[in-house]
């Protein structure tokens, strides 16, 4: 059942700036990597970095992460993730 909100009710909004967004994305991807989910870590970064047109990450950069994941190279994936700033 929906209830009416008071007129002065305002949902608290948290708007992240670019640095906060990248930091959160990297933390999430690194947690996936540390759990042994190499492919998911790269997919997470690609999805997050393609989610905003303000990033403008070239496809070639993502190819580095994809190739590292395909080779199951955790160190290469970590370098890919940590390279975003």
Backbone as XML, in Angstrom:
<?xml version="1.0"?>
<chain id="A" units="angstrom">
  <residue number="1" name="UNK">
    <atom name="N" x="0.837" y="-1.178" z="0.000"/>
    <atom name="CA" x="0.000" y="0.000" z="0.000"/>
    <atom name="C" x="0.883" y="1.242" z="0.000"/>
  </residue>
  <residue number="2" name="UNK">
    <atom name="N" x="0.613" y="2.141" z="-0.911"/>
    <atom name="CA" x="1.367" y="3.379" z="-0.990"/>
    <atom name="C" x="0.789" y="4.409" z="-0.044"/>
  </residue>
  <residue number="3" name="UNK">
    <atom name="N" x="1.663" y="5.172" z="0.570"/>
    <atom name="CA" x="1.207" y="6.245" z="1.448"/>
    <atom name="C" x="1.731" y="7.563" z="0.916"/>
  </residue>
  <residue number="4" name="UNK">
    <atom name="N" x="1.010" y="8.593" z="1.149"/>
    <atom name="CA" x="1.421" y="9.922" z="0.698"/>
    <atom name="C" x="2.562" y="10.416" z="1.571"/>
  </residue>
  <residue number="5" name="UNK">
    <atom name="N" x="3.524" y="11.062" z="0.959"/>
    <atom name="CA" x="4.651" y="11.630" z="1.681"/>
    <atom name="C" x="4.324" y="13.080" z="2.037"/>
  </residue>
  <residue number="6" name="UNK">
    <atom name="N" x="4.838" y="13.568" z="3.153"/>
    <atom name="CA" x="4.639" y="14.980" z="3.492"/>
    <atom name="C" x="5.229" y="15.864" z="2.394"/>
  </residue>
  <residue number="7" name="UNK">
    <atom name="N" x="4.694" y="17.065" z="2.267"/>
    <atom name="CA" x="5.149" y="17.983" z="1.221"/>
    <atom name="C" x="6.630" y="18.302" z="1.319"/>
  </residue>
  <residue number="8" name="UNK">
    <atom name="N" x="7.162" y="18.324" z="2.527"/>
    <atom name="CA" x="8.567" y="18.671" z="2.687"/>
    <atom name="C" x="9.478" y="17.444" z="2.626"/>
  </residue>
  <residue number="9" name="UNK">
    <atom name="N" x="8.915" y="16.295" z="2.325"/>
    <atom name="CA" x="9.705" y="15.069" z="2.210"/>
    <atom name="C" x="10.534" y="15.111" z="0.930"/>
  </residue>
  <residue number="10" name="UNK">
    <atom name="N" x="11.793" y="14.854" z="1.059"/>
    <atom name="CA" x="12.662" y="14.797" z="-0.114"/>
    <atom name="C" x="13.590" y="13.597" z="0.065"/>
  </residue>
  <residue number="11" name="UNK">
    <atom name="N" x="13.532" y="12.681" z="-0.876"/>
    <atom name="CA" x="14.420" y="11.527" z="-0.803"/>
    <atom name="C" x="15.858" y="12.026" z="-0.851"/>
  </residue>
  <residue number="12" name="UNK">
    <atom name="N" x="16.664" y="11.480" z="0.033"/>
    <atom name="CA" x="18.061" y="11.900" z="0.065"/>
    <atom name="C" x="18.767" y="11.352" z="-1.169"/>
  </residue>
  <residue number="13" name="UNK">
    <atom name="N" x="19.369" y="12.225" z="-1.926"/>
    <atom name="CA" x="20.064" y="11.836" z="-3.145"/>
    <atom name="C" x="21.558" y="11.939" z="-2.929"/>
  </residue>
  <residue number="14" name="UNK">
    <atom name="N" x="22.258" y="10.953" z="-3.415"/>
    <atom name="CA" x="23.711" y="10.971" z="-3.347"/>
    <atom name="C" x="24.215" y="10.987" z="-4.781"/>
  </residue>
  <residue number="15" name="UNK">
    <atom name="N" x="24.773" y="12.101" z="-5.168"/>
    <atom name="CA" x="25.332" y="12.228" z="-6.503"/>
    <atom name="C" x="26.846" y="12.092" z="-6.384"/>
  </residue>
  <residue number="16" name="UNK">
    <atom name="N" x="27.380" y="11.125" z="-7.104"/>
    <atom name="CA" x="28.819" y="10.905" z="-7.058"/>
    <atom name="C" x="29.508" y="11.721" z="-8.142"/>
  </residue>
  <residue number="17" name="UNK">
    <atom name="N" x="30.650" y="12.274" z="-7.790"/>
    <atom name="CA" x="31.450" y="12.910" z="-8.822"/>
    <atom name="C" x="32.256" y="11.823" z="-9.537"/>
  </residue>
  <residue number="18" name="UNK">
    <atom name="N" x="32.988" y="12.196" z="-10.565"/>
    <atom name="CA" x="33.708" y="11.224" z="-11.383"/>
    <atom name="C" x="34.704" y="10.417" z="-10.548"/>
  </residue>
  <residue number="19" name="UNK">
    <atom name="N" x="35.466" y="11.087" z="-9.690"/>
    <atom name="CA" x="36.466" y="10.393" z="-8.879"/>
    <atom name="C" x="35.833" y="9.361" z="-7.955"/>
  </residue>
  <residue number="20" name="UNK">
    <atom name="N" x="34.722" y="9.722" z="-7.323"/>
    <atom name="CA" x="34.026" y="8.788" z="-6.442"/>
    <atom name="C" x="33.494" y="7.589" z="-7.221"/>
  </residue>
  <residue number="21" name="UNK">
    <atom name="N" x="32.966" y="7.855" z="-8.423"/>
    <atom name="CA" x="32.411" y="6.798" z="-9.259"/>
    <atom name="C" x="33.508" y="5.816" z="-9.672"/>
  </residue>
  <residue number="22" name="UNK">
    <atom name="N" x="34.655" y="6.333" z="-10.097"/>
    <atom name="CA" x="35.765" y="5.470" z="-10.513"/>
    <atom name="C" x="36.272" y="4.672" z="-9.315"/>
  </residue>
  <residue number="23" name="UNK">
    <atom name="N" x="36.407" y="5.323" z="-8.175"/>
    <atom name="CA" x="36.877" y="4.643" z="-6.969"/>
    <atom name="C" x="35.943" y="3.497" z="-6.599"/>
  </residue>
  <residue number="24" name="UNK">
    <atom name="N" x="34.642" y="3.755" z="-6.618"/>
    <atom name="CA" x="33.657" y="2.711" z="-6.282"/>
    <atom name="C" x="33.719" y="1.570" z="-7.293"/>
  </residue>
  <residue number="25" name="UNK">
    <atom name="N" x="33.863" y="1.911" z="-8.565"/>
    <atom name="CA" x="33.934" y="0.900" z="-9.616"/>
    <atom name="C" x="35.168" y="0.021" z="-9.445"/>
  </residue>
  <residue number="26" name="UNK">
    <atom name="N" x="36.299" y="0.648" z="-9.154"/>
    <atom name="CA" x="37.533" y="-0.095" z="-8.954"/>
    <atom name="C" x="37.445" y="-1.002" z="-7.730"/>
  </residue>
  <residue number="27" name="UNK">
    <atom name="N" x="36.876" y="-0.496" z="-6.647"/>
    <atom name="CA" x="36.740" y="-1.302" z="-5.429"/>
    <atom name="C" x="35.894" y="-2.538" z="-5.690"/>
  </residue>
  <residue number="28" name="UNK">
    <atom name="N" x="34.799" y="-2.354" z="-6.418"/>
    <atom name="CA" x="33.924" y="-3.485" z="-6.722"/>
    <atom name="C" x="34.636" y="-4.501" z="-7.607"/>
  </residue>
  <residue number="29" name="UNK">
    <atom name="N" x="35.304" y="-4.022" z="-8.651"/>
    <atom name="CA" x="36.011" y="-4.923" z="-9.562"/>
    <atom name="C" x="37.141" y="-5.657" z="-8.842"/>
  </residue>
  <residue number="30" name="UNK">
    <atom name="N" x="37.869" y="-4.962" z="-7.982"/>
    <atom name="CA" x="38.951" y="-5.608" z="-7.240"/>
    <atom name="C" x="38.420" y="-6.645" z="-6.259"/>
  </residue>
  <residue number="31" name="UNK">
    <atom name="N" x="37.257" y="-6.394" z="-5.683"/>
    <atom name="CA" x="36.678" y="-7.400" z="-4.782"/>
    <atom name="C" x="36.292" y="-8.657" z="-5.566"/>
  </residue>
  <residue number="32" name="UNK">
    <atom name="N" x="35.805" y="-8.480" z="-6.786"/>
    <atom name="CA" x="35.510" y="-9.638" z="-7.640"/>
    <atom name="C" x="36.798" y="-10.385" z="-7.980"/>
  </residue>
  <residue number="33" name="UNK">
    <atom name="N" x="37.846" y="-9.638" z="-8.307"/>
    <atom name="CA" x="39.122" y="-10.244" z="-8.644"/>
    <atom name="C" x="39.686" y="-11.037" z="-7.462"/>
  </residue>
  <residue number="34" name="UNK">
    <atom name="N" x="39.609" y="-10.453" z="-6.275"/>
    <atom name="CA" x="40.116" y="-11.134" z="-5.081"/>
    <atom name="C" x="39.325" y="-12.393" z="-4.754"/>
  </residue>
  <residue number="35" name="UNK">
    <atom name="N" x="38.080" y="-12.455" z="-5.223"/>
    <atom name="CA" x="37.256" y="-13.652" z="-5.028"/>
    <atom name="C" x="37.497" y="-14.679" z="-6.131"/>
  </residue>
  <residue number="36" name="UNK">
    <atom name="N" x="38.458" y="-14.388" z="-7.027"/>
    <atom name="CA" x="38.781" y="-15.310" z="-8.093"/>
    <atom name="C" x="37.899" y="-15.195" z="-9.323"/>
  </residue>
  <residue number="37" name="UNK">
    <atom name="N" x="37.106" y="-14.160" z="-9.380"/>
    <atom name="CA" x="36.171" y="-13.960" z="-10.482"/>
    <atom name="C" x="36.782" y="-12.981" z="-11.489"/>
  </residue>
  <residue number="38" name="UNK">
    <atom name="N" x="37.806" y="-13.477" z="-12.183"/>
    <atom name="CA" x="38.613" y="-12.652" z="-13.087"/>
    <atom name="C" x="37.756" y="-12.051" z="-14.203"/>
  </residue>
  <residue number="39" name="UNK">
    <atom name="N" x="36.985" y="-12.884" z="-14.872"/>
    <atom name="CA" x="36.177" y="-12.402" z="-15.993"/>
    <atom name="C" x="35.127" y="-11.385" z="-15.542"/>
  </residue>
  <residue number="40" name="UNK">
    <atom name="N" x="34.523" y="-11.649" z="-14.396"/>
    <atom name="CA" x="33.503" y="-10.737" z="-13.875"/>
    <atom name="C" x="34.104" y="-9.400" z="-13.468"/>
  </residue>
  <residue number="41" name="UNK">
    <atom name="N" x="35.337" y="-9.409" z="-12.986"/>
    <atom name="CA" x="36.006" y="-8.169" z="-12.592"/>
    <atom name="C" x="36.182" y="-7.260" z="-13.797"/>
  </residue>
  <residue number="42" name="UNK">
    <atom name="N" x="36.636" y="-7.841" z="-14.905"/>
    <atom name="CA" x="36.813" y="-7.051" z="-16.134"/>
    <atom name="C" x="35.461" y="-6.586" z="-16.656"/>
  </residue>
  <residue number="43" name="UNK">
    <atom name="N" x="34.483" y="-7.475" z="-16.669"/>
    <atom name="CA" x="33.148" y="-7.110" z="-17.155"/>
    <atom name="C" x="32.552" y="-5.974" z="-16.327"/>
  </residue>
  <residue number="44" name="UNK">
    <atom name="N" x="32.798" y="-5.997" z="-15.027"/>
    <atom name="CA" x="32.296" y="-4.943" z="-14.146"/>
    <atom name="C" x="32.902" y="-3.587" z="-14.507"/>
  </residue>
  <residue number="45" name="UNK">
    <atom name="N" x="34.218" y="-3.553" z="-14.726"/>
    <atom name="CA" x="34.867" y="-2.289" z="-15.090"/>
    <atom name="C" x="34.392" y="-1.801" z="-16.448"/>
  </residue>
  <residue number="46" name="UNK">
    <atom name="N" x="34.278" y="-2.702" z="-17.403"/>
    <atom name="CA" x="33.818" y="-2.296" z="-18.734"/>
    <atom name="C" x="32.423" y="-1.700" z="-18.637"/>
  </residue>
  <residue number="47" name="UNK">
    <atom name="N" x="31.546" y="-2.378" z="-17.932"/>
    <atom name="CA" x="30.170" y="-1.898" z="-17.789"/>
    <atom name="C" x="30.132" y="-0.540" z="-17.114"/>
  </residue>
  <residue number="48" name="UNK">
    <atom name="N" x="30.876" y="-0.393" z="-16.032"/>
    <atom name="CA" x="30.871" y="0.880" z="-15.309"/>
    <atom name="C" x="31.477" y="2.016" z="-16.137"/>
  </residue>
  <residue number="49" name="UNK">
    <atom name="N" x="32.554" y="1.742" z="-16.834"/>
    <atom name="CA" x="33.212" y="2.802" z="-17.607"/>
    <atom name="C" x="32.449" y="3.140" z="-18.887"/>
  </residue>
  <residue number="50" name="UNK">
    <atom name="N" x="31.629" y="2.237" z="-19.367"/>
    <atom name="CA" x="30.819" y="2.530" z="-20.546"/>
    <atom name="C" x="29.480" y="3.145" z="-20.139"/>
  </residue>
  <residue number="51" name="UNK">
    <atom name="N" x="29.197" y="3.156" z="-18.835"/>
    <atom name="CA" x="27.923" y="3.657" z="-18.352"/>
    <atom name="C" x="27.769" y="5.161" z="-18.439"/>
  </residue>
  <residue number="52" name="UNK">
    <atom name="N" x="28.861" y="5.848" z="-18.624"/>
    <atom name="CA" x="28.821" y="7.301" z="-18.691"/>
    <atom name="C" x="29.628" y="7.777" z="-19.886"/>
  </residue>
  <residue number="53" name="UNK">
    <atom name="N" x="29.044" y="8.643" z="-20.661"/>
    <atom name="CA" x="29.747" y="9.161" z="-21.836"/>
    <atom name="C" x="30.901" y="10.091" z="-21.444"/>
  </residue>
  <residue number="54" name="UNK">
    <atom name="N" x="30.924" y="10.536" z="-20.204"/>
    <atom name="CA" x="31.976" y="11.455" z="-19.778"/>
    <atom name="C" x="33.333" y="10.767" z="-19.625"/>
  </residue>
  <residue number="55" name="UNK">
    <atom name="N" x="33.355" y="9.434" z="-19.613"/>
    <atom name="CA" x="34.621" y="8.730" z="-19.434"/>
    <atom name="C" x="35.394" y="8.620" z="-20.736"/>
  </residue>
  <residue number="56" name="UNK">
    <atom name="N" x="34.723" y="8.318" z="-21.824"/>
    <atom name="CA" x="35.383" y="8.248" z="-23.121"/>
    <atom name="C" x="36.560" y="7.291" z="-23.156"/>
  </residue>
  <residue number="57" name="UNK">
    <atom name="N" x="36.420" y="6.122" z="-22.538"/>
    <atom name="CA" x="37.506" y="5.143" z="-22.520"/>
    <atom name="C" x="37.575" y="4.457" z="-23.880"/>
  </residue>
  <residue number="58" name="UNK">
    <atom name="N" x="38.733" y="4.507" z="-24.525"/>
    <atom name="CA" x="38.863" y="3.847" z="-25.829"/>
    <atom name="C" x="38.683" y="2.326" z="-25.698"/>
  </residue>
  <residue number="59" name="UNK">
    <atom name="N" x="38.149" y="1.726" z="-26.725"/>
    <atom name="CA" x="37.931" y="0.272" z="-26.727"/>
    <atom name="C" x="39.235" y="-0.490" z="-26.549"/>
  </residue>
  <residue number="60" name="UNK">
    <atom name="N" x="40.323" y="0.069" z="-27.048"/>
    <atom name="CA" x="41.619" y="-0.596" z="-26.925"/>
    <atom name="C" x="42.026" y="-0.799" z="-25.466"/>
  </residue>
  <residue number="61" name="UNK">
    <atom name="N" x="41.634" y="0.127" z="-24.615"/>
    <atom name="CA" x="41.930" y="-0.021" z="-23.179"/>
    <atom name="C" x="41.185" y="-1.222" z="-22.625"/>
  </residue>
  <residue number="62" name="UNK">
    <atom name="N" x="39.920" y="-1.359" z="-22.997"/>
    <atom name="CA" x="39.140" y="-2.509" z="-22.523"/>
    <atom name="C" x="39.701" y="-3.813" z="-23.085"/>
  </residue>
  <residue number="63" name="UNK">
    <atom name="N" x="40.276" y="-3.767" z="-24.293"/>
    <atom name="CA" x="40.869" y="-4.967" z="-24.879"/>
    <atom name="C" x="41.993" y="-5.507" z="-23.999"/>
  </residue>
  <residue number="64" name="UNK">
    <atom name="N" x="42.713" y="-4.621" z="-23.317"/>
    <atom name="CA" x="43.773" y="-5.051" z="-22.403"/>
    <atom name="C" x="43.185" y="-5.924" z="-21.299"/>
  </residue>
  <residue number="65" name="UNK">
    <atom name="N" x="42.100" y="-5.455" z="-20.701"/>
    <atom name="CA" x="41.452" y="-6.226" z="-19.642"/>
    <atom name="C" x="40.861" y="-7.529" z="-20.156"/>
  </residue>
  <residue number="66" name="UNK">
    <atom name="N" x="40.255" y="-7.483" z="-21.325"/>
    <atom name="CA" x="39.641" y="-8.684" z="-21.912"/>
    <atom name="C" x="40.711" y="-9.737" z="-22.202"/>
  </residue>
  <residue number="67" name="UNK">
    <atom name="N" x="41.833" y="-9.318" z="-22.786"/>
    <atom name="CA" x="42.919" y="-10.258" z="-23.081"/>
    <atom name="C" x="43.510" y="-10.846" z="-21.799"/>
  </residue>
  <residue number="68" name="UNK">
    <atom name="N" x="43.678" y="-10.020" z="-20.788"/>
    <atom name="CA" x="44.205" y="-10.513" z="-19.511"/>
    <atom name="C" x="43.246" y="-11.527" z="-18.888"/>
  </residue>
  <residue number="69" name="UNK">
    <atom name="N" x="41.945" y="-11.243" z="-18.949"/>
    <atom name="CA" x="40.951" y="-12.176" z="-18.403"/>
    <atom name="C" x="40.937" y="-13.476" z="-19.196"/>
  </residue>
  <residue number="70" name="UNK">
    <atom name="N" x="41.036" y="-13.371" z="-20.527"/>
    <atom name="CA" x="41.031" y="-14.570" z="-21.369"/>
    <atom name="C" x="42.230" y="-15.468" z="-21.058"/>
  </residue>
  <residue number="71" name="UNK">
    <atom name="N" x="43.350" y="-14.852" z="-20.684"/>
    <atom name="CA" x="44.549" y="-15.611" z="-20.330"/>
    <atom name="C" x="44.547" y="-16.019" z="-18.861"/>
  </residue>
  <residue number="72" name="UNK">
    <atom name="N" x="43.490" y="-15.665" z="-18.148"/>
    <atom name="CA" x="43.361" y="-15.910" z="-16.704"/>
    <atom name="C" x="44.542" y="-15.296" z="-15.949"/>
  </residue>
  <residue number="73" name="UNK">
    <atom name="N" x="44.942" y="-14.111" z="-16.389"/>
    <atom name="CA" x="46.083" y="-13.379" z="-15.829"/>
    <atom name="C" x="45.575" y="-12.378" z="-14.790"/>
  </residue>
  <residue number="74" name="UNK">
    <atom name="N" x="45.516" y="-12.820" z="-13.541"/>
    <atom name="CA" x="44.984" y="-11.972" z="-12.473"/>
    <atom name="C" x="45.816" y="-10.702" z="-12.298"/>
  </residue>
  <residue number="75" name="UNK">
    <atom name="N" x="47.129" y="-10.799" z="-12.441"/>
    <atom name="CA" x="47.985" y="-9.617" z="-12.300"/>
    <atom name="C" x="47.701" y="-8.617" z="-13.411"/>
  </residue>
  <residue number="76" name="UNK">
    <atom name="N" x="47.499" y="-9.108" z="-14.621"/>
    <atom name="CA" x="47.167" y="-8.229" z="-15.737"/>
    <atom name="C" x="45.817" y="-7.562" z="-15.555"/>
  </residue>
  <residue number="77" name="UNK">
    <atom name="N" x="44.857" y="-8.309" z="-15.019"/>
    <atom name="CA" x="43.532" y="-7.734" z="-14.752"/>
    <atom name="C" x="43.639" y="-6.673" z="-13.672"/>
  </residue>
  <residue number="78" name="UNK">
    <atom name="N" x="44.425" y="-6.936" z="-12.644"/>
    <atom name="CA" x="44.619" y="-5.940" z="-11.569"/>
    <atom name="C" x="45.233" y="-4.652" z="-12.140"/>
  </residue>
  <residue number="79" name="UNK">
    <atom name="N" x="46.218" y="-4.793" z="-13.013"/>
    <atom name="CA" x="46.839" y="-3.635" z="-13.631"/>
    <atom name="C" x="45.817" y="-2.860" z="-14.455"/>
  </residue>
  <residue number="80" name="UNK">
    <atom name="N" x="44.987" y="-3.566" z="-15.211"/>
    <atom name="CA" x="43.924" y="-2.945" z="-15.995"/>
    <atom name="C" x="42.988" y="-2.145" z="-15.092"/>
  </residue>
  <residue number="81" name="UNK">
    <atom name="N" x="42.526" y="-2.754" z="-14.027"/>
    <atom name="CA" x="41.571" y="-2.097" z="-13.113"/>
    <atom name="C" x="42.222" y="-0.894" z="-12.428"/>
  </residue>
  <residue number="82" name="UNK">
    <atom name="N" x="43.400" y="-1.094" z="-11.892"/>
    <atom name="CA" x="44.061" y="-0.014" z="-11.148"/>
    <atom name="C" x="44.519" y="1.128" z="-12.040"/>
  </residue>
  <residue number="83" name="UNK">
    <atom name="N" x="44.556" y="0.904" z="-13.338"/>
    <atom name="CA" x="44.975" y="1.945" z="-14.266"/>
    <atom name="C" x="43.963" y="3.042" z="-14.477"/>
  </residue>
  <residue number="84" name="UNK">
    <atom name="N" x="42.728" y="2.827" z="-14.065"/>
    <atom name="CA" x="41.702" y="3.857" z="-14.226"/>
    <atom name="C" x="41.882" y="4.913" z="-13.148"/>
  </residue>
  <residue number="85" name="UNK">
    <atom name="N" x="41.777" y="6.178" z="-13.566"/>
    <atom name="CA" x="41.834" y="7.286" z="-12.599"/>
    <atom name="C" x="41.003" y="8.427" z="-13.071"/>
  </residue>
</chain>
